Amino acid sequence: MNADDARALIVAHRVWHAAARAASPGQPAGKTADVVLTALESGLRRWVGAEGYAALLNRCVSDTQQRHPVLQAFPDFAELDPDLAPDALHAAVVALLECMMHELSEVVGWELGIRLLELSVAPLFRGLPSAESQEAVS
C-alpha cells in the first residue's frame, strides 16, 4: 500500500465514523451508510455533476460488490436487517469510498481526488481532527 492508498483508507474510515457520530446513538449500520451516501451525493454532485456522480457510484459499487456482498442491498442500506454485522457494512462502505477516491484521482490526481471526497462530506467532519493530524498521531 502506497502513501496515497493509506491516506484514502484513513479518509474513508473518518467519513464512516463522522457519519456514525452525525446520526443518532445506537443506530444500525445501515443508517450510517445512508448518512454517508446522502452526504456524498449532495457534495460530489456539485463537483462532478449528477451524471458524473451516478457513473462514479455505479462503477464503484460494481467494482467492490464482489468483495463486499452486502453492497447488493445498495441503495437501501437503511432497510437492512439491523442485526447485520455492522463490520461488514462498515468495510463495504470504506471500500466504496476508497474506490471513489481512486477513480476521482485517475482524472484529477490523488491529492485532489481525496480532497474532493473530503470536501463533499465536509459537514460530517465538523469538530473532528483533519486527516493530516490523524496521520501525524498514528
Phi and psi restraints in degrees (value plus and minus 20) as a CYANA .aco file:
   2 ASN   PHI    -107.4   -67.4
   2 ASN   PSI     156.9   196.9
   3 ALA   PHI     -83.1   -43.1
   3 ALA   PSI     -56.1   -16.1
   4 ASP   PHI     -87.2   -47.2
   4 ASP   PSI     -63.0   -23.0
   5 ASP   PHI     -82.0   -42.0
   5 ASP   PSI     -61.5   -21.5
   6 ALA   PHI     -83.8   -43.8
   6 ALA   PSI     -61.8   -21.8
   7 ARG   PHI     -85.9   -45.9
   7 ARG   PSI     -60.5   -20.5
   8 ALA   PHI     -81.9   -41.9
   8 ALA   PSI     -59.2   -19.2
   9 LEU   PHI     -84.8   -44.8
   9 LEU   PSI     -63.2   -23.2
  10 ILE   PHI     -81.0   -41.0
  10 ILE   PSI     -66.5   -26.5
  11 VAL   PHI     -82.7   -42.7
  11 VAL   PSI     -63.6   -23.6
  12 ALA   PHI     -79.7   -39.7
  12 ALA   PSI     -64.1   -24.1
  13 HIS   PHI     -85.4   -45.4
  13 HIS   PSI     -59.7   -19.7
  14 ARG   PHI     -81.0   -41.0
  14 ARG   PSI     -61.4   -21.4
  15 VAL   PHI     -81.8   -41.8
  15 VAL   PSI     -66.0   -26.0
  16 TRP   PHI     -79.0   -39.0
  16 TRP   PSI     -69.3   -29.3
  17 HIS   PHI     -87.5   -47.5
  17 HIS   PSI     -55.4   -15.4
  18 ALA   PHI     -85.9   -45.9
  18 ALA   PSI     -59.7   -19.7
  19 ALA   PHI     -85.9   -45.9
  19 ALA   PSI     -58.0   -18.0
  20 ALA   PHI     -83.7   -43.7
  20 ALA   PSI     -58.4   -18.4
  21 ARG   PHI     -90.4   -50.4
  21 ARG   PSI     -53.0   -13.0
  22 ALA   PHI     -92.4   -52.4
  22 ALA   PSI     -45.3    -5.3
  23 ALA   PHI    -112.9   -72.9
  23 ALA   PSI     155.9   195.9
  24 SER   PHI     -91.2   -51.2
  24 SER   PSI     129.0   169.0
  25 PRO   PHI     -80.6   -40.6
  25 PRO   PSI     122.7   162.7
  26 GLY   PHI      55.2    95.2
  26 GLY   PSI      -6.5    33.5
  27 GLN   PHI     -91.5   -51.5
  27 GLN   PSI     135.1   175.1
  28 PRO   PHI     -89.3   -49.3
  28 PRO   PSI     137.0   177.0
  29 ALA   PHI     -79.5   -39.5
  29 ALA   PSI     -50.3   -10.3
  30 GLY   PHI     -80.8   -40.8
  30 GLY   PSI     -55.8   -15.8
  31 LYS   PHI     -88.4   -48.4
  31 LYS   PSI     -60.5   -20.5
  32 THR   PHI     -81.1   -41.1
  32 THR   PSI     -63.2   -23.2
  33 ALA   PHI     -80.6   -40.6
  33 ALA   PSI     -61.1   -21.1
  34 ASP   PHI     -83.4   -43.4
  34 ASP   PSI     -59.1   -19.1
  35 VAL   PHI     -82.4   -42.4
  35 VAL   PSI     -63.1   -23.1
  36 VAL   PHI     -80.8   -40.8
  36 VAL   PSI     -70.9   -30.9
  37 LEU   PHI     -86.7   -46.7
  37 LEU   PSI     -54.5   -14.5
  38 THR   PHI     -85.6   -45.6
  38 THR   PSI     -65.1   -25.1
  39 ALA   PHI     -83.5   -43.5
  39 ALA   PSI     -62.5   -22.5
  40 LEU   PHI     -81.8   -41.8
  40 LEU   PSI     -67.7   -27.7
  41 GLU   PHI     -80.9   -40.9
  41 GLU   PSI     -66.8   -26.8
  42 SER   PHI     -80.9   -40.9
  42 SER   PSI     -65.0   -25.0
  43 GLY   PHI     -97.3   -57.3
  43 GLY   PSI     -70.2   -30.2
  44 LEU   PHI     -88.7   -48.7
  44 LEU   PSI     -50.0   -10.0
  45 ARG   PHI     -81.0   -41.0
  45 ARG   PSI     -49.5    -9.5
  46 ARG   PHI     -85.7   -45.7
  46 ARG   PSI     -53.8   -13.8
  47 TRP   PHI    -110.1   -70.1
  47 TRP   PSI     -58.6   -18.6
  48 VAL   PHI    -137.5   -97.5
  48 VAL   PSI     -19.3    20.7
  49 GLY   PHI      61.1   101.1
  49 GLY   PSI     145.8   185.8
  50 ALA   PHI     -84.5   -44.5
  50 ALA   PSI     -64.9   -24.9
  51 GLU   PHI     -88.8   -48.8
  51 GLU   PSI     -59.6   -19.6
  52 GLY   PHI     -83.4   -43.4
  52 GLY   PSI     -62.1   -22.1
  53 TYR   PHI     -83.7   -43.7
  53 TYR   PSI     -65.8   -25.8
  54 ALA   PHI     -80.2   -40.2
  54 ALA   PSI     -63.1   -23.1
  55 ALA   PHI     -84.5   -44.5
  55 ALA   PSI     -64.1   -24.1
  56 LEU   PHI     -81.8   -41.8
  56 LEU   PSI     -67.9   -27.9
  57 LEU   PHI     -84.1   -44.1
  57 LEU   PSI     -66.9   -26.9
  58 ASN   PHI     -81.1   -41.1
  58 ASN   PSI     -61.5   -21.5
  59 ARG   PHI     -83.6   -43.6
  59 ARG   PSI     -64.7   -24.7
  60 CYS   PHI     -91.8   -51.8
  60 CYS   PSI     -55.1   -15.1
  61 VAL   PHI     -82.8   -42.8
  61 VAL   PSI     -65.7   -25.7
  62 SER   PHI     -80.9   -40.9
  62 SER   PSI     -62.3   -22.3
  63 ASP   PHI     -88.8   -48.8
  63 ASP   PSI     -50.4   -10.4
  64 THR   PHI    -123.9   -83.9
  64 THR   PSI     -30.9     9.1
  65 GLN   PHI     -83.1   -43.1
  65 GLN   PSI     -57.0   -17.0
  66 GLN   PHI     -84.9   -44.9
  66 GLN   PSI     -60.0   -20.0
  67 ARG   PHI     -98.1   -58.1
  67 ARG   PSI     -42.7    -2.7
  68 HIS   PHI    -152.4  -112.4
  68 HIS   PSI      60.5   100.5
  69 PRO   PHI     -77.2   -37.2
  69 PRO   PSI     -41.6    -1.6
  70 VAL   PHI     -80.3   -40.3
  70 VAL   PSI     -41.6    -1.6
  71 LEU   PHI     -88.0   -48.0
  71 LEU   PSI     -29.8    10.2
  72 GLN   PHI     -84.5   -44.5
  72 GLN   PSI     -40.6    -0.6
  73 ALA   PHI    -100.0   -60.0
  73 ALA   PSI     -25.6    14.4
  74 PHE   PHI     -77.7   -37.7
  74 PHE   PSI     115.5   155.5
  75 PRO   PHI    -120.1   -80.1
  75 PRO   PSI      -7.6    32.4
  76 ASP   PHI    -115.7   -75.7
  76 ASP   PSI      33.5    73.5
  77 PHE   PHI     -83.8   -43.8
  77 PHE   PSI     -51.2   -11.2
  78 ALA   PHI     -86.3   -46.3
  78 ALA   PSI     -40.6    -0.6
  79 GLU   PHI    -108.5   -68.5
  79 GLU   PSI     -22.9    17.1
  80 LEU   PHI     -85.6   -45.6
  80 LEU   PSI     135.2   175.2
  81 ASP   PHI     -76.7   -36.7
  81 ASP   PSI     103.7   143.7
  82 PRO   PHI     -80.7   -40.7
  82 PRO   PSI     -39.4     0.6
  83 ASP   PHI    -105.7   -65.7
  83 ASP   PSI     -22.2    17.8
  84 LEU   PHI     -75.1   -35.1
  84 LEU   PSI     118.8   158.8
  85 ALA   PHI     -76.1   -36.1
  85 ALA   PSI      91.7   131.7
  86 PRO   PHI     -80.1   -40.1
  86 PRO   PSI     -48.1    -8.1
  87 ASP   PHI     -84.0   -44.0
  87 ASP   PSI     -54.4   -14.4
  88 ALA   PHI     -86.8   -46.8
  88 ALA   PSI     -62.8   -22.8
  89 LEU   PHI     -91.0   -51.0
  89 LEU   PSI     -59.3   -19.3
  90 HIS   PHI     -77.5   -37.5
  90 HIS   PSI     -69.8   -29.8
  91 ALA   PHI     -82.3   -42.3
  91 ALA   PSI     -58.1   -18.1
  92 ALA   PHI     -86.8   -46.8
  92 ALA   PSI     -64.5   -24.5
  93 VAL   PHI     -88.0   -48.0
  93 VAL   PSI     -59.3   -19.3
  94 VAL   PHI     -80.8   -40.8
  94 VAL   PSI     -64.0   -24.0
  95 ALA   PHI     -83.9   -43.9
  95 ALA   PSI     -58.8   -18.8
  96 LEU   PHI     -82.6   -42.6
  96 LEU   PSI     -65.0   -25.0
  97 LEU   PHI     -84.1   -44.1
  97 LEU   PSI     -62.0   -22.0
  98 GLU   PHI     -80.4   -40.4
  98 GLU   PSI     -63.3   -23.3
  99 CYS   PHI     -81.0   -41.0
  99 CYS   PSI     -63.1   -23.1
 100 MET   PHI     -82.0   -42.0
 100 MET   PSI     -63.0   -23.0
 101 MET   PHI     -83.9   -43.9
 101 MET   PSI     -60.0   -20.0
 102 HIS   PHI     -83.7   -43.7
 102 HIS   PSI     -66.5   -26.5
 103 GLU   PHI     -82.7   -42.7
 103 GLU   PSI     -63.5   -23.5
 104 LEU   PHI     -81.6   -41.6
 104 LEU   PSI     -58.8   -18.8
 105 SER   PHI     -87.6   -47.6
 105 SER   PSI     -45.0    -5.0
 106 GLU   PHI     -83.8   -43.8
 106 GLU   PSI     -47.2    -7.2
 107 VAL   PHI    -114.5   -74.5
 107 VAL   PSI     -63.2   -23.2
 108 VAL   PHI    -138.9   -98.9
 108 VAL   PSI     -17.0    23.0
 109 GLY   PHI      72.6   112.6
 109 GLY   PSI     138.4   178.4
 110 TRP   PHI     -80.4   -40.4
 110 TRP   PSI     -69.7   -29.7
 111 GLU   PHI     -77.0   -37.0
 111 GLU   PSI     -69.2   -29.2
 112 LEU   PHI     -94.0   -54.0
 112 LEU   PSI     -54.3   -14.3
 113 GLY   PHI     -80.8   -40.8
 113 GLY   PSI     -64.6   -24.6
 114 ILE   PHI     -88.3   -48.3
 114 ILE   PSI     -62.7   -22.7
 115 ARG   PHI     -84.6   -44.6
 115 ARG   PSI     -57.0   -17.0
 116 LEU   PHI     -81.5   -41.5
 116 LEU   PSI     -61.7   -21.7
 117 LEU   PHI     -86.7   -46.7
 117 LEU   PSI     -63.5   -23.5
 118 GLU   PHI     -79.2   -39.2
 118 GLU   PSI     -65.6   -25.6
 119 LEU   PHI     -84.2   -44.2
 119 LEU   PSI     -53.7   -13.7
 120 SER   PHI     -87.0   -47.0
 120 SER   PSI     -49.8    -9.8
 121 VAL   PHI    -131.2   -91.2
 121 VAL   PSI      -2.0    38.0
 122 ALA   PHI     -69.9   -29.9
 122 ALA   PSI     -59.2   -19.2
 123 PRO   PHI     -78.8   -38.8
 123 PRO   PSI     -46.7    -6.7
 124 LEU   PHI     -92.9   -52.9
 124 LEU   PSI     -41.6    -1.6
 125 PHE   PHI    -108.4   -68.4
 125 PHE   PSI     -19.9    20.1
 126 ARG   PHI     -75.3   -35.3
 126 ARG   PSI     105.8   145.8
 127 GLY   PHI      64.9   104.9
 127 GLY   PSI     -21.5    18.5
 128 LEU   PHI    -120.2   -80.2
 128 LEU   PSI     127.6   167.6
 129 PRO   PHI     -87.2   -47.2
 129 PRO   PSI     135.3   175.3
 130 SER   PHI     -90.7   -50.7
 130 SER   PSI     143.3   183.3
 131 ALA   PHI     -80.2   -40.2
 131 ALA   PSI     -58.4   -18.4
 132 GLU   PHI     -84.3   -44.3
 132 GLU   PSI     -61.0   -21.0
 133 SER   PHI     -90.4   -50.4
 133 SER   PSI     -50.9   -10.9
 134 GLN   PHI     -91.1   -51.1
 134 GLN   PSI     -57.3   -17.3
 135 GLU   PHI     -83.2   -43.2
 135 GLU   PSI     -57.7   -17.7
 136 ALA   PHI     -86.6   -46.6
 136 ALA   PSI     -51.3   -11.3
 137 VAL   PHI     -97.5   -57.5
 137 VAL   PSI     -56.3   -16.3
